[in-house]
Amino acid sequence: MHHRGRDVLVCRSIQILRNGGAIGDDAAIAAAARQFVRKVSGFSRPTARHEAVFESAVQEIVTTTRRLLDEVAKNLPPPAPDQAWTPRRSRRVAPGPAA
C-alpha cells in the first residue's frame, strides 16, 4: 500500500477467517479484531485511560466481522466435515541473496 509518498505495511499477522464455506470461530475473530485495533491505535496494550474505548472498538469490530462472515457464508456451500476452518500458519520468507 502506498500513502503520502511512502510505502505503508499492512499488518500481516491478522488471519484470514474464511476457508471456502468454513468460517473462523469467535476466538479467532476476537484475536483479529484486537490485532487490528492495536495496529491502528498504535497501542500494543492500552493505558488505563484508553482501555474502555480500546475494548469498545474491539467489540464493534467483532460484531461487524461476525455479521460480514455470516452474510458471506449464506452464499457458499457448507464446508465438508473434514474441511473445518483452521488458522493458517504464518509463512516466513527467508531472505534472498543480496543484490
N, C-alpha and C positions, 0 to 999 in steps of 0.2 A: 504494500500500500504506500502511496506517496502523499505527503501532506506538507504544504508550505515549503517546498524546495528540499525536503529531506525524506528519506525512507522511514517509515514507521512500521515496526514489527507488530504483528497481531499475536496475541497470546496463543501459543501452540499447546499449552497444557490443558485446554478445555477439550473434553472428549466429544466425539460425535455420539449423539444419543439415539440414533436410529440406524438399524441394520435391516434393510428391507422392511418387512412388516413388524419387526421386533422393536420395542421402544424401551429406552432406559428406565430404570426404577427410580423411585423418589429420592433415594440417597445419591444416585448419580446426577440427577437433575439439580439437587441442592448443592452438590460439590461444584458443578459447573457454574451455577449462579454465584456462589461465593467467590470462585476464582475470577469471574467477570467483574464483580464489584470491587475486588481487591485491585484488579488491573486498572480499571477506570478511575478509581478513587486515589490510587497511589498509596493506600494503606495495606500492609500485609495483615496487620491487626489494628482495628480502630481504637482510638483513645476512648476513655470512658465518656467523654463529651460527645463523641460521634457514634457510639455503639448503637443507639436506638435507630438512628437514620440508616446506618450501615445494614442492620438486621432487617429493617423495613424494606430496603432496596432488594436485599437477597430474597425475601418472601415474595415481593412483587414479581421478580424475575422467575422464581419457581412457578408461581401461578400462571404467568404468561407462557412459559415454556411448556408446562403440562398441557395447557389449552392448545397450543400450537401442535404439539406431538399427537395429542388425541385427535385433532381435526385431520392431520395428515394421515394418520393410521386408518381413518374411516375409508379412505380410497385405496388402501393397499390390501392385498390378500393377507390373511392371517399367517404368521410365521409357522413354519414346520416345527414340530415339537423339539427337534434336535437343533433348531436354529434360533434359540432364545438369544436376546441381546446380551452381549458380554462386553465389558470395557476393552477397548483396543489398547495394546501395549504401545507406549510411545516409542518411536523409532529414532534412534540417534544415528546421525550420519557421520561416518569417520571423515576427518579432514582429508581433502585430496592433496596431491603433490603440490608443492609450491610452484608458482608460475614464474 
